[in-house]
Every structure is written in structure tokens, then in C-alpha cells.
Amino acid sequence: MNEVMSKLNTILADSVILDLSLGIAAIGREVEVLMGVTSDEMRGENFASVCVGGNLRVVLEERLRSGYFHGLDVNLWTRRKESRKVSLSGFYLGLISDINGYIILKIKVKEDDSVLKTELVTKKRELDMFIYRAAHDLRGPLATIKGLVNLLKIRKSDLEVDEIVGLIDMHANKLDDRLFKLLYLANDNGSAEEGKGCLDFGTLRDVIIKTLKDNCQLDKALFGYEAPTVSLCDVDEMAITRLVRHIVLYIISLPVATATEDNQLSIDLQVQVIRTNLSIMVRTQGFVTTEAMRKVLEQPSSLYNDLLSHPMLFNYYVAFKEATLLRGSLHVDFKEATEQVIDIVIPIGPQFVH
């Protein structure tokens, strides 16, 4: 039987072989690539557990009453926590062979060509704009440095050397800072430390408190934290921790209003698990945002372009990118200049066996 399964796995490269209880017996090579797993890793896992939403068992049983079906759309989780829209076609293996007790599911990825083309055009436009903005923005300090070097060359005495060298150093540091932030934001975290797949909310609270102590000298600031007591698995806890940490860094980097009884300084985090999503709501009071800043955050055009225009929002852009990589969302609602609510929603996917 193992030999038969191995041959089927090779022939049916775009298919999944299930037993009658929907347990995975084998997956084809193309499906292995799509999901980022191996057939051995997934053997015994219930196929319904790697599909998003709905009672797949009931649906498949209904569709297979005639022995086969075609064109069932589902969302399939991958190891990278990505949801891929696929179309399933299936039949009982006993219909075409002497082997009973197995179901063959053919998997076809569904992509909307028009949507993909639109996304490509949009990305190209953003990239072109970024290249133009980056060249213009970085050329400023570079041109200043070159001008100062020319001054050194034509100096009549050494009296101005210290002052000119100081200016060169200042603009070189400015250029280095811009390049560092762009490189940090562009990093895909591919070499980042892998976590255990479970988020401990107590550890997350400790990270936030340490971040506040290391970067904030506001003794009167109030910090509130509410979260489940049980750890949450099937998530990238390292990326979520980085996201929350950068949101906190963004908040405490803002100017502080004069603290009064009516305008206290506070950061309040509320973490909830709602069905298949992790919800993180951050309420802040007493940290001042300008009208220009609020407009940028409410309608970001491009992370890279906005970073060049507003380098002080660096930590916010890093958090925004982390949310995007987690297939989640990050939205800021400004109640007033000194009060904002940040809503973060991250989908929770199944944890594959390693």
C-alpha cells in the first residue's frame, strides 16, 4: 500500500489523497510546494484543519454522494500563514481502481488575472515613485558633503577645518540614518529567529514594560494591559511581538501634552482572541499628533515614500509592515490631537507539524 501511495503521490502531483475520515494519506509534489510542507509532515492531519472556515466535512460528503464533484472553492492555509484560494475537484479512488477507502482531491490555485495585473501596475508605480523620491531625498545630504569637501580643498588656512569636518560628519550621519531606516523597512525578516508558534501574553506584557522603561522617562504615564491568561498557538509570536513593540515605540516618540487631571498620559492595551482572529486594541491619551501626521497615517500611499517624507514615523511604518506580512490589518482612529485608538487584527492559522 505504501508503494501504491508513493506512485499516486508522484502521478497526482496536484492532488491530495485522503482517507474516508478526511485524514491526509499523501499530498502531491505541487501541493507540497504550494503549502510549504512535505507529505510525511502532513500524513494523518485532517484536511479540514488546513482549510479556512465552513464545515468542509459536511460539504465534501454532500458533493461526493455521486462519487465525484468539480469546482468547490475553499481557502487553503500554508505554512507561511498565508491563505490561498483554491478550487477542489474530487472522486472516490475506488471508481477507477481496486483500491477502496480513499478520496482523491485535485487542487487548482485560483488567481484573478485582472487583480494581479492591477496589483503589478500599482506596485510598479509605487516603485518608480520611491526610486525618484529616494534619489531626490538622499542626494541632498550627499551634495552637501561633496560641497564641504570642495571647501576643504580650496581653503586658505586650516582654521575652518574643524567646523567643516563637523558639518561633513553631521550630514554623513543624516545620510546613514536614512539608509539604515530604508534597509530595516525593506528587510523581509527571512533570517529572523524562528519562534515556537505560541504567543505567551505574559511575556508580551514584559516586553512592553521593558520597552517603556528603556525608552520612556515618563513617571506619570499609566500603562494598562488586559489579555487572555492562556497562550495562543498557531501564530508567529516573534512577528507579533515586534509589531506591538514598534507600535509602543511609535507612541512614546510623539510629543507629550501637559499632563493634567483632564488630560492624563496613558497607554492601554486590550488583547482578545475573537473566533479566528487575534485582536489588539491600543488606546493612548496625552501623546500629541499634528494634523499633517494624522492625514498621512489615515491615508498612507506607500511605506517607503511616506518614510522619506516623515522619518519620525519610522516605528509606525515598521509595525504596519509587520501587520501586512502577518496578513493582518492596522488602523488608527484619531479621536482628537491627544487621543488615538490603534486597532490591529491578525488572522490565526493552523500550526503545521514540524
N, C-alpha and C positions, 0 to 999 in steps of 0.2 A: 504494500500500500504506500509506503514511503517513496518507493521508486516511481509509482504512478503519480503521486503528488508532485514529485520533483519534475517529471516530464510535463505535467499540466502547468506547473508554475512557469516553465520555460516557453511552452507553446502559447499559453494565455497570458502574455506579458502585461496586458492592460486590464487584468481581471483579478478578482478576489474570490477565493474558494472558501465557502462557509459550510459548517455542518448544519443540521436542521434546527439547532438552538441558536443559530447565528454566531456561533463561535468561529473565529478565523482559523482555518486549517493551513492556508498558504496565501501569499499575495505575489502577483507577478512583478517582474523587474521594473516595468514602467510605473507601477503603483508604488513600489519601494522608493523610487526617485521622487515621485510626487509628494509622498508623505514624509520622506526623510527617515524611514525606518527600514528594518530588514524583516524578511518573512519569519525568521526564527524569533525575533523580538515580539512580534505580534501574535504568534501562534497561541491560541487559547483565549485571546482577548475577544470580548463581544463586539461585533461590528457596530452595533447601535451606539456604543460608548464613544466612538470616534466620529459620530455624525451629530450635527448641531440641531437641537430642537426636535419636537414631534415624537410620536411613538412609532419608531421605524419598524419594530417587530410586527405590529398590527398591520401596518401599511404593506410590508413585504408579503405577509401571509395572505392578505387580500389580493394583491397583484399576482401571486403565484398559484392561485386557485386553478387557473387554466394550464399551469405547467410552465408558463414563461410570461414575461412582460417587457415593455420597452418604454424608455423616456421618463423615468422617475427622477425629478430634480431634488438633490439634497446638498447640504454644505458639509464638507469633509475637513476635519481638523488635521493639521500637520504637526510634526514635532516642533516646528518653529512657532507654534501657537497661531498659525495662520488658518483662516477659514477659506477653503477653495470650493467654488460652486461646481458641482459635477452632475452628470446625467447617468443614471444606472439603468442597465438592461440586464435581465436575469432569467435563468431557467434551471430546472432540476437536472443534474448531471445524468440521472437515470434515463432521461428521454433520448440520449444519444449514445449511451454506453450501458454496460452491465454493472456499472458502479452506482449503487444507490446510497442515499443518505447525505448527499452533498448538493449545494447550490452554487452555481457559477454566476458571479456579478461582474459584468463588463462596465468599466468606469471610463467615462469620457469627460474631460475638462471642458467646461462651458465658458467661453470668453466672448464678450461683446466687442466685435472689431471696431465699431464706431466709437465706443467708450475708450478703447485702448488708443485709437488714433488721436482722440481729443486730449487724452492724458499726455501722450507723447508731444503733441504740439504745445500744450501748456508748459510741460517741463522744459522743452527747448527754449521757449520764450523766457522762462524764468532763468535758465542757464545763461542765455545771451545777455539778459539784463544784469545778472550777477557779475559776469565777466567784465562788462562795461563799468559797473559801479565799483568793482574791486580794483580795476586798473586805475580808475579816477581817484578813488579814496586812498589807495596805497601809494600812488605816485606823489601825493602832497608831501608827506614826511621825507620820502626819498629825494625829491627835488630840493627840499630844504637842506638835507645832509650834503648833497652834491654842491650846493651853493656855498655852504660853510667850508667845505673842503677847498673850494676855489679861493675863498677868502684867506685861508691858511697859506695857500701857495703864493699869493700876491702881497702878503703882509709886509710892512716895512720894518717892524720890530717884533719881538716876542712878547710884548706887553699884553696883546689881546689873545694870546694862545689859550690861556686857561678858560676865558669866557667862551671862546668859540668851541673848544673841546667840550665844555659843559653843555652847550646848545646841541652839538652833534650827539652827545650821549642821550640827552632828553628825547630828541626826535627818533633816534635809533630804538630807544625803549618803547616809544609810542608805536613804531612800526612793528616791533617784535610782539607787542601785546595784541595788535590787531591780527597778525598772522597766527598767533597762538590760539586765539578765540575761534578763528575760522577753521583751523585744523581740528580743534577739540569738537566743534559742532559737526564737522564732516566725518569724524571717526564713527565707524559703524559698530564699535564695541565688539568686533569679531574676536579679539584676543582677550576680552574681559574675563574675569574669573567666573566660572560656572557655579551656580548655586545648587541647593539641594531640591529646589522645586516647591518648597513650602515657605510661606511668609509667617514669621512669628511676630505678632503685633506688639508684644512687649519689647522685643529687640528693636523694632521700628521706632517705638517711643524713645528708647535710649539713644538711638542715632540722632533723632530730632533734638533732644535735650542737649546732647554733646555739641551739635551744630550751633545751637543758640549760645551755649557757654563760650565756645571758641570764637564766635564771630559777632556776638552782640553784647554790649555793655549796658543794657537797659535793665536796671534792677527792678524797676516798677512795672515791667511788662508782665502780663498774665498769660500763662500757657495752659490751655485746656486740651485734653485728649480723651476720646471715647472710642473704643474699638472692641471687637469680639475677644474673648479670652482663649478661644481655640484657634490654633494655627490654620492657615488657609493653604491648601496644596493645589497643584495644577497651575501654578503661576511662576513667573520669573521674578523671584523675590529680590534679586540683585538690581534689576532694572527698576522695579517699583520703588525700592529704597532710594536709588539715585534720583528718580523723578521727584519724590517727596522732599528729599534733601535740597534739591535745586529750587523747588518752589519756596521753601523756607528761606534759603539764601536770597532769592529774589525779593521776598517781603522785607527782610531786615536790611536790605541795601537801600530801601526807599527812605526819603527824608521823614523825620518824625515830627508830628504836630505837638504843640504844647500840651502836656498831659494834665487834664483836669478831671473833676468828677464826672462831667458830662461827656468827656472825650478821652476815655481811658485807652491805654495801649494794650492790645491783646491779640493773641493768635490762638484760634480754637479749631482743632481738627476732629472731625467725626468720620469714622471709618465703618462701613457697613457692607455686608455681603447680601446682595439682592438678586435672588434667582441665579442667573449665570453671569453676573457682573460684580466686580469689586468697585464700590463707590467711595470716593474720598472727597469730603467737602471741607474746605479750609475757609474760615471766616476771620477776617482781620479788621482791626479798628485802630486808628491813630497813626497809620502809615500813609503818607501823602502821595497822591499821584496827580500829575498835571493833566490838563485836557488833551494836550498833544499825545501824551503817553497812553491815555485811555483809548483814543482813536486808533492808535497803532495796534494795541492788544485786542481790541474788539474786531478789527478787520485786518489781520496780518496778510501781507501779499506774498512774502517769501521769507523763510527763516534767514537765509544768507543776506538778502538785500536789507531786511529790517535790522539785522545785526550791525551792518555797516553804518546805517543811519542812526541807530540807537544802541551803542555798545554797552550802555549801563544796564540794559535789559538782558544781558548775556545769560544769566541763570534761568530766566524765564524761557528763553529760546531753547536751552538745553532740555528743560523739563518738557517743553512742548514736543521736541523731537523724540524723547523717550516715550511719551504717550502715544505718538504716532507709530513708533516701532512696535509697541505693545498692542497695536490695532485698537487703541482706545481713543478717547476724546478728552480735551482740556478746554474749558470755557471759563472766562472771567466775567462776572457781573458786578459792575461798579454801582453801589448804592449812592455813594457821594465821594467827594475827593479823598476822604479819610477812611472810607469803609468799602471793602470789596469781598466778594464771595467767589472762590475758585472751585469749580466742580470738575472732578476727574472721574471718568468711568473706564474701567478696564475689563474686557471680557475674560472669563475664566474658561480655560480649555482642559481637556483630559490630560493626565500625566502618563506618557508612554513609558513602558518598562525599559530601563537601560540595561 
